[in-house]
Amino acid sequence: MKDYTYSVTEINEYIKDLIEGDPYLTNVSVYGEISGVRPRKGHIFFSLVEENARLECVIFGGDNMGIRLQEGRMALVEGSVSVYIPHGTYRFICSNVRYLDQAGMYQIKFETTLKKLLEEGLLSRPKKTVPRFPRKIGIITSRDSAALQDVI
């Protein structure tokens, strides 16, 4: 073992070189359920999920290419794993997305729960209207919360 102290940047750069130089992590295909789609500054950030794992993904310039990802759909994405040095995190850089002909596990659970709640009438009850000028409001928060000070 070397007697050397590394900087955070040096460690992250080393890990980036290892990951991006690994042929098993370059130009590969990964499948999973699309979740948490977040367009930002022309890029599309999202996760591929399965029951016990999550892979953060990005399509650079995806917003500008007209790509619209659908939450809950199963997809096969192609690309490479990369390291974002400033945060010391890895993510999958997507170059292509293809939908698979099946709904994702979380989407199926959501639809099943929604159907059950609708059948039980829990989502169809008449809602109370909010008065234009409420005379009383309630806040549920901690004593040290800024929200409490905002209201008082």
Protein Blocks (a to p, Z undefined) as FASTA:
>chain_A
ZZddddfklmmmmmmmmmmmpmklgoiadddddehiaceehiacdddddfkbccddddeh
klmnopacdehiacdddddddddfknopacdddfbdcddfbdcfklmmmmmmmmmmmmno
pmmcccddddfbafbdcddddfklmklmmmZZ
